[in-house]
């Protein structure tokens, strides 16, 4: 929530005076929905900061997703990777400048497990009549965008809905705000925001008719497609047109998928396509439930990773050592392979418009490793252990029988080899602080215990006033001692070290996140020695993919290296000393009056406390406690 305020003046006299302040609360979600995603694409985003560099809204601000009760005071450089170029962009925005900068930066994936070093262009300008500065961030592949008009809405949607019942594929729509529907319930009007059930806003519920519940239930059954053809809906025409363009452009995908030879189709669990306009097609339709959480390209991990990489991107479901299935063909072990679709036409100027992908059964990768390294990886791990790792060092496949390492971070599987890969620049480590992390805190539940003494609490601010010392203290002190003498209580709230129960609660904290990405060494051989036992390994990148093939000699050697983990670790950084930030104080408290004189200073007025009065207060404290003894 952001509060926007402005002063209210009395201008009736020669010298105008401030009589009050008026304001309005705007949620960060409402501000971010105004982002023109049809122009900047789902990977681009907008944000705003104030003169202190703190975020007004940003897609990485988790508070707008309901993770925290109150939005934290987060700096721009605390939700994005910090480097010198980005520091300068932040400073320019604080100073109210306008410009654009193309810079190299690390982008952390939505899941937090991957990082990619890529380019982003920051466009920024000051918002007039405010202290805010607005920024828009664009990747290289959406520097140009299509302008789409003239696609008939009713006909296109009706054709799509009529074909969906007989089609072998499923059509899913992103939970975006394509349209809003004005509705009247009883005597009150409400506006239903279509595309995201959590964003339905209902007006004052008083004096509503009894059919309120049934009407709302009917509204939940509306879909974004139906609302696009509703004549009473207010739609974002450019966003709807982009969606319709995606529909018409991809309507032949059913034929393409059906044309895949059956022996190859049997190797896959599903084939799918996602577009910048929010359309997802899934084949076969029976697999659509798997994609229920992947329909939004702005938040889907596969979408951003495919867009930021110019190769086929492989990924496995993330799991820990105890979270795996013994069945190597289980659906939860399916490997996802995605690649972006770039329009190469002259007018498109390499516009990345969509991502296509498949979910492959894990046994397919045994054939891949056998074809790449027949001599070592086809013996089921008797002489050599073979691993396919992705760009984040997660196991995609292995020739080990159990397959329980699939989806695990390789540093927990082979610590010695992983340390070598890092030291030899096969992988590089990136660490950033997460200032929006949640930590679990254990607390003891109070239990009954005996009271030995009780000290009344004293307010420090009240204690610094003469009135309190001359009246309040004497009266409270007398009443306390009189009441304690007549009504002695032998029970009080205490913490029992032996019998108290524990409860847990979540609280904000800071964690250190660690990600890995490919380094400069694409082909490497080395030895690992531990207690006079040496193993040899060799690693090589698989072309046109984010995969690394790793072959390790099998020997019964001890493990001397510590486990390399990627799990977030609790941290307590000293931000004031280690990360000083540039900030700017406002020039004026409020406008000048008609005589061109400031009505207040730029800083807060100092509060001067009389030293004599303070000494008198301290002396009085000593006197009272000496008499009480």
N, C-alpha and C positions, 0 to 999 in steps of 0.2 A: 504494500500500500504506500502510495506517495501522496503527501498533502501539499496542494498548491495554494498559496496564500498571497494576498495583496492588501496594502493598507487602505483604509477609508478616511478621507480628509474632510474637514469642514472648511470650505473655501469662501464662506460668507463674509469673513472679516478680512482685514488688511493682511494679517499673518495667518496663513492656513495652519490648522492644527490637526493632528491625527486623532480620530475619535474611536477607531476600532480596526479590526482586521477581519476580512472575510476570506473563506477558503473552501476548497472542495477536495475530497479524497478520491483518488483514482488508483485502481489496482494496477499492478505491473502487468498482469495478464491483459487488461484492456488496452494498455499502451502498446504492447507487443503485437496485438492482433491487427494494428494498423500498418504493419510492415507489408510492403507490396511484394509478396513472395512470387507473384506471377512474373515479376520483372527480375528479381534477384535470385530466384531459384530456391529450392528447399535447403541448400547448404549455406547460402548467404544469410545474413541476419543484420538486424539493427540493434542499437543500444543507445543509452544516454547516460551522461555523468553530470555531477554538479561541480561547483568550483573547488571542492576538496578532492575530486577524483573518484568519489563514491558513486556506485551504480544507482541510477534511477530505475532502469529496467535493462535486462540482458537475458538472452535465452539460457545462460548457464546459472542464473539465479534460481536456486531450487526452492526458495521460499514461495515463489509464485506458483509452485506445484504443490504446495501444502506440506512441505517437509518440515518447516519450522513455523512456530506460532507467529513470530514477528520477523520481518526481513532483517538480516544482519547488516551492519554497516560494512559493506564489502567494497574494496577498491577494485578498479578495472584490472589492475595487474595481479589481483588475487583470484580472479576467475579465468584469466588468460595467461599463457606462458609469457614470462617477463624477459625482455631483451632490450638492448639500448634503443633500437629503432622504435619499439612500441612505447618506451618511456617518452620519447620525443613526441610521438603522436598524442599521448595522454597530456603532455605539457601544452601542446598547441591547442588542444580542446579546452583545457582549463583556462587558457588565456583568451578564449573566444575567437580563435583564428579559423579560417576556412582553407581547406586544401585536400590533397589526396596523396597517399604514400603506398607504394608497392613494396612489401617487405617479406622477408623469409621468417617463418615462425613454425613452432611445433603445434600441431593440432591433436588434442587428445580425443579419442573416440568416445561415443556416448556411453559405452560400457566401462570406460576407464582403464581398459586393459591394453589398448594399443595407442601408438603415437606415430605420426607421420610428419616429416619435415617438408613443408610445401610453401607456396606463395599465397599471400592474400593482399588485396588492395583495400586500404582504409580510406573512405571518403568521410569528411567531417565538416560540420558547420555549426555556428552558434544559433540557438533558437531565439528569435527576436522576442523582446519584452520578457525574457526569463533569464535565469542564471544557468540554464542547462546548455549542454552541447550535445548534438546528435551525431551519431556515427553509423555508417553503413559499410559492411564488410563483404567483399565479393571475392570468390575464387576466380582463377584465370579462365575457367571453362564456362563462365556465365557473364563475361564482360559484355556480351551481346545477348539479346533475348528476342524471341519472336513476338510480333504484334499480330494477334489473331482476332478476326472479326467475321461476322456474317454466317457463322455456323448455326443452322436452325436448332433451337433448344428443344422444343417439343418433339419434333420428328426424331432427332438423334436419341433423346432419352427414351422415347416410346419404343424405338427399334431395339435399343439395348435391353430394356426390360422384357420385351417380348421374346428376344432370343435367349435370355438368361435361363429360362425354364427348360429349354431344349438343348442347351449347350453343354459340352463335356467339361468346360472350364468354368471357374467362378470369377465373378467380378466383385472386388472390394473397393470401398471408397475411404479415403483418409478422413479422420475426424476433424475436419476443418470447418471454419465458419463460411461456407459458401453463400448461405442465405439466412435471412431472419424472417420469421413469420409473425405478423401482428395478430393477436387473438384477443377476443373479449370474453371474459368469464364473469357472469353476473354483471355488476356495475363497474368492475375494474378491468383495466386493460393490461395485458402482459405481453412481453415480447419473447418469443422462443427463439433462441439462437440455435440454428440447425447445424449438425455436424459434430457436436460435442455435448452429450447429455449433461456433463458436469457443469456446463456453462449456461444452463437454462436459468433465466432470471424471472422470478415471479413477483408481481407488484404486491401491493397491500392486500392481505388476505381477508380483511374485514368485509362484512356484508356480501360475501360470496354465496352463490346459490348452492343447493345441495348437489347439483350435478358436477361440482368442481372436480372430484376425483375421477369420474368417468371420462371427462373431457381431457384431463391431463394424461390419463392412460392411453387415450387415442393418439395424443400427440407423440407419445414415446414411440409409437409404431410408425411414425413418419420416417422416411429415409432421406438423405440429401438428394438422391436422384428424384424422388417424388416432389420434393420441395422446389427443385429447380424449375419444374413445370407448373408450379402453383402460381396463379395470377396475382395472388395477394402478397407473395413473398418479395422481399427486397434483397436482391442478389448482387454480389460483386461480379459484374459482367465480365471483367477481364479474367478473373480467376475461373469462372464457369466456362468461358470460351476456351481457355487453356485445357481444362478438363475434357471438354467435348472434342478438341483437337486430338488429344491423346486417345480418346475412344475411337475416333474414326481412323486414326493412323495405325492402331494396333488391332483392328477388328479381324485381321487375317491370321492372328497368332494361333487360333484353334487349328487351322489347316496346317500350319507349320509344325505344331506339336504332334498332330496326328500323323504327319509324314515321317516322323522319326522311326527308323526300323525297330521292330518289336524287341529284338535282342538287346538293343541299346536302351530302349525305354524301360526294360525290366531292371536295369541297373540303377534306375533313379526312383526316388520316392515321390518327387514332384518337380515340375518346371514352372517358373514364374517370371513375371515382368512387373517392374514398378516404374512409374513415371513422375516427372516433376510436377504434373498437374494433380497428383494425388490418386491416380488410378493404379490398382494392382490386379493383375490377371493371374490365376492359379490353375494349373492343369496337373492332374484331374481335379474336378470340383470337390471330390471327397477329401482332399488334403487341405481345404481352406482353413480349417480350424487351427492348423499349425501356424498360419500366418496372421492370426488374430491380433497379435502384438507387433506386427511388422508392416502395418498399412500406412503408417505416417513416415514419409521419407525424411522429414525434418528430425526425427528422433530414432529412426531405425539404424542400427549399427552397420548393417550390411550396405546400406545405401551410401552413407558418407565415406566408408572405406573404399568402396568401388569407385566413387567419384574422384577421390584424391589419389588413386593409383592407376597407372596406365597398363596394368597387367591383370590377369585373372587372379582373383582374390579367394583363397581357400580359408575356411574357418571350421572349427569343431566346437560342439557345445562345451562350455567351460565346466570343469568339474574338479573336485578335490580327490585325494586318494581314496576316500571312502564312498565317493559318489560316482558309481559306474555300474554298468549292466554287464552281466556275464555273457549275454547274447550279442555277438559281434554284429548281427544284422538288425538289432533293435532300432526302432525309429529315432530314439533319442541319441543315437550315435551317428546319425546321418551327417555327412560332410556337406557344407554349403559352399558352392562355387559361384561367384558373381563377377560380372564385368560390365562397365559402362558402355552405353551406346552413344556414339558421337556422330552428329550430322555433318557430313563432309561437303555438302553442296556449297556453292559459292556464296549464296545469301546467308547460309547458316553460320559461316565462319567458325566451324568446329564447336558448335553448341552441343554440350552434353545434355541429352534430353531424357534418358532413361537408364535403367539397370536391368539386365537379364540375368537369370541364375537357375541353377538346378540344385536339388538335394540328392546326393549320391550315397548309395549304400556303402558302408565302410569296406566291404570285401573287394570293392573295385580297386582300392589303392594297393592291394597286394599285387595285382597285375602291373600297376604303374611302377612300383619299386622293383619288381622282377625285370621289367623291360629296361629300366635305367641301369641297374647293377645286378646282372644275372649271377655273377660269380659269388656275391656276398649275401644278398638279401633273399634268396630263394630257399634257404635251408631251415626256415622257421627258427632262426636265432641260435643254432647250435654253435657256430664259430664266430658269428658277428651279430651284433645288435644294430638294426637299421631303424632310423627314425626319419619321418618327414615332419619338419618344423615349419611353422609359419613365420611371418616377419616379426611377430611379438614373442617368439620362442615358445609357443604352445605346440604340443604334440598333435599333429593331424593324423598320423598313422604310424604303426610300428609292426615289425615282423614277429613280435613276441606273442605267444599263444593267447594269453588272457586278454590283451588289448586294454587293460585297465588304465594305462597311461594316456590314452587318447583324451585330449581336452585339458590335460594337466600342464602346468608350467614346467618346462624342461629342467630348470634349476633345482626342482624338488626331486626329479628322477635321477639325474646324473650331475651332482654338484661339481665334481672335478672337471668334467668336460665343459660345463657351462661357464665356469670361471676362466678356463682357457679360451673359450670363444669370445668372452668379453675382453680379456687381456690382449687378444690378437686382432681386435677390431672386426671380428665377424659379426658381433652384435655390439651396439652402443647403448649405454644406460642413460635414461632421462629421468630426473626427479623433480617433482613439483609439489607444493603444499596444497592441500585441500582444506580451505578455511570454512567449508560448509559441512564438514564431516559430523557424524553422530557417534558418540561413544556411550557405552553402557556403563552406568555407575551403580554400584551396590551400596545400599544404605540399610542400617539397622532400624527395625521397628521399635519405638520406645515401649518399655514395660514398666511396671510399678516398682518403686523402691522407697526407702525411708528418707525423710527430709532431715538434714542436719542443720542447714542454715539457708537463708534466702536473702538476696541483695536486690533491692529495687533498681530498675533501670533508670538512667538519667539521660535526657536528651542533651547532646553537646550544644546544640544551637540555643536551646532554652537556657542553658547554664551560662551563656555569655551575655545574658540580659540582667540588669540590676533589679527589675521588677520581680523576676523569678526568685532571685536570691533573697529578697527581703520578705517575700510572702509565700511562695510556693514551697520552698525547701523546708522552712520551719514547720509549716502546717502538715506537709506530707511526712516529715520525719516523726512528728509527734503522733500522728494517727497510726503510722506503721508500728511503732514500738508499743503503743497502747493495745492495738488489735492483736499483735503477736503475743503479748502477755496473757490476754484473756482467752484467745481462741487458737491454741497451739495445734497445728496439723502435723501429723507424723507420716504423711504420704505425699509424694511428689512424682513428677515425671522424671524418669532416669533411664539410662541405657544399661541393660543387664548384659554383661559380657558372656554369660554362660547360656542364658535361655532366650535371648532376643532373636527374633527371626530376621531374615534378610529379604529385602525387596529390591528390584532393579528398575531403573528408569533411564530413558535416553536424555542426553544433554549435548549441546553443541560442543565441538572440540576441533582441534587441528590435527590432520594426519598427513604423513609424508607418502606420496604416491610414487611408485617406480614403474616405468614402462621401458620396453626395449624395442629397438628397430635395427634393421640391417646396417652394418658398417661398410667400410671400404673394401674389405677382403672378401671376395666372392668365391675363392677356391683356396682351401687351407688344409694342411696336414700337420699333425703335431703328436707329441707323446705326453702321457700322464703317468707320473711315477709316484708311488706311495709305498713306503716300507720295502724298498728294493723290488717292487713289482711294477712293471711298465706295461701300459696298454697304448696302442696306437689308434688314432682316429683320423678320418678324412671327411671334410665337408665341402659341398659344392652347391651353388644355386641352381635351381631348376628354371630354365629360361621361360620368359613370358608368364611368370607366376610369382607369387609371394612365398614360394616354398624353398626350403633348404634341405637337401638330402645329407644325412649324417650317418656314417658307417663307423662303428666302434668295435674294436677287437675284444672278444669275450675272454676274460681271465678272472680267476678268483682272487681279486685284489681287495685290500682294505680301502675304505673311503677316508681320505685325510682332509678333504676340503669341507668347509661348513656349507650347509644348505643355502642355496641362493633362492630367495623368496621374492614374490611380487606382491605379496599381501600388504595392504596399507598399514603403516605403523604410526602409533600415536607420537606426536611431536609437540614441542613447545618452543617455537622460534621466537627470538627476540627481534621483533619487527622494527622497533624504534632504532636499534643500533645497526642491525644488519640490512634493513630495507627502508631507509629514510625516503619519504615521498614528498614530491613537490605539491604544495597546496596554495590556494590564493584566497585571501580574505576579501569580503565584499568592500567596495570603495565607500559606499554610503549606506546608512541605515535605511533611509527612505528619501523620497524626492526633496528637492529644494523648494522653499516656499516662494511666494511672488516677489519677495525682496531679494531672491537669489542667495538666501542664507540657509545653511544646513540646519535642520532641526534636531539633529543628533550627531554624535561622533561616529567614526568608523569602527571603533572598538567599544567594548563594554565599559561602563563607568566603574572606577575603582571604589571599593568599599573600604573606608578608613576606620579602623578600630582604635579607640583611645587606649594608649599604652597604660595610662594611669588607671583607667577603669578596669583593664585586664588584671593589673597587679592587685587592685582592690578585691576583685573576685577571688583570686588565688589566696589572698590572705584570709578572706572570710571562710574559705573551705578549710584551711588549716585550723582556724579558730574553732569551728564547729566540731570537727573530728577530735580535736584535743579535749574539748569539754565532754564529749560523749565517752571518752575513755575514763 
